Amino acid sequence: MAVVPNMPKVWRAETKPHKFCPGCGHGLVLKALGEAIDELGIQERVVFGCDIGCSLLSWDFFNADTVQTHHGRTTPVMAGVKRARPDRICIAYMGDGGGYAIGSQHLVNAASRNEKITVLLANNCNYAMTGGQMAPTTLPEMKTETTPYGRNVEETGYPTQGPEMVAAITGEGAYTARGTVANLRQLKKYIKRALQNQMDGRGFSFVEALSGCPTNWSTNAKDTWKFLEEMMPRFFIVGEIKVPKDLVATKTKG
Amino acid sequence: MEATAQATATLERTLAEKPSKRKKSIEKGKPGEKERPIEKEKRVFMTGNEAVAWAALAADADIMYGYPITPQNEIMHYWTRLAPRYGKRFLQTEDEISAGFTTCGGVLSGKRAFTATAGPGNILMQESMSMAEMLRLPTVLVVQQRGGPSTARVIIWQKETILTCYGGNGEGFRIVYSTSSHQDLFDYTIKAFNTAWKYRFPTFVLGDGYQAKMRESLYIYDPAERGIEMEKTYPFLGQEGMPGVDRDPAHLRNTYNTEEELLAVISDYAAEYNRIAPELIEYDAVDTDDAELVLLAHGVVARAALAAVRTLRSQGVKAGYFRPITIRPFPAEQLRQIARSAREFVVAESAQGQLLKLVQEAIYGETIPIDPYLMPGQGITAEELVEYVREKINGQRKFH
């Protein structure tokens, strides 16, 4: 008998299998998000916005109202929705290029204003949809199409520390964490807390998810996991960075 | 020393007083209480920016998103003072990119949302306005033209004419009202909300720095008082019911798998736009029936053109006046009829031939000569137009 994995209720079966490459981390991040939405019982209230890049392929992923926006602009669209309809749960989904490069001013200012939205960002160390160029998150010495001899930190700096930056510039009530698709239970817990924080109207919530990109990393399954589990955490520390006290006191196990 | 101490004391007192004062002034009309902002029609003397803010209030706009830029700032200033009294909202964003996209978010939520900008800000807003165009979002954007790049002159430049009609990654599926007076700014700001929500195309109110900053008389009114019913708004995202169970989820996108799929969408938009264009087209024509020379202008320049035509007529010159009010869609057929009876057009504009291009496209195939009177970045007066036409007639200038 074939084993059929349990998929979140909020998944839209009609659009599966999804459009991501084999081995891509997006499906896992979205699964964790889907389970978090299910467990919090908020499907009816969710407004989901996706960016440009591979994240756009989630435009028909969920049984949830969704808008696919422009590169970097998902944060302001979701902030605009939230300001107009505070009863909605607004989730901005993007990649590292969308959040840390072209949309960085929106991330910084939405965080500074403590917008009551949740930003979920998949970090796979490169611009994947466009064929694997250097991203703000590309690791030192990592080869990409625009750093064919490896990222030279003297010329291009070090990988962006997104959740740490957001934690530094947000006021009280903000939640930031970094999870990984290599630990889905933990990632789901972080996403749930981020959503709960929005539901409580406490403040901005931000989760970065370390995510795999075997297509552009040119890695097989084993090396993909090695990169995810061994290389990326050297530069991106997994864990919660900023947790409002009353969120911990009241909320969610596991 | 004493003066400094006094100033410090005053500042401290003000700071201490402020929260309660602010609360008191907002509570003058409690949020959601919905007393109408304008009870009875009244004649007022105000700036164009103030007129726009009052119009948005009168139109029952729900939320404004904005970023500071001269010469539109006072639209925000009046909105932020007035709006909270009527339960309406405001968000100051980090730039015009964000102001445009948050406006899209407000509209997606089913709210009568708007923003305002000018010049370099208009450039940055074209990205979000092309999203609005391609998702058929009824955004309203008030543009007080100043041109650019950078500072330029901040007062007048009809440089944003083509940009506002055709900017961004769009095909010009927009409605653009070019206003001449403060009454226009008030009337067409109200109308813009209704046009946008009735037809689902992004709608623009075009003015300029002169209109924004100068004061003049106009009537402000409650649209209901004049029998104007505001179009109902509805959410594109966040509708009632469980998505996937009670209803299909809304999946809005600008990503297409095949050329044919995209072509079908654009063709559908084009057909719809062309179908509604005759209902939307507005223009003003004076003395064109027997006119030999017709002055064409839009926006604030049209006021000079109309005044010039009146003077020329009083001097026995067979002059006429034509002003497109909707510059997108353009009143092409109406202008073509005039092109067949008149002897010459003079196109006057504070730009290097943007209205001129729209006119040439509109009457393509007609043989009437067009004499451009182009003053990029400079205002145009009735007197100089009268003089220009008289010199033509007297043979001091070439009369085609």
Interface residues (C-beta under 8 A of the other chain):
Chain A: V10 R12 Q43 E44 R45 V47 L56 W59 D60 F62 N63 A64 D65 T66 V67 Q68 T69 H70 R73 P76 V77 M78 A79 G80 V81 K82 R83 A84 R85 R88 Q105 H106 V108 N109
Chain B: D62 I63 Y65 R89 L91 T93 E94 D95 I97 S98 F101 T102 T103 C104 G105 G106 L108 S109 G110 K111 A113 E127 S128 M131 L135 P235 F236 L237 G238 Q239 G241 M242 P243 G244 V245 P249 A250 H251 L252 R253 N254 T255
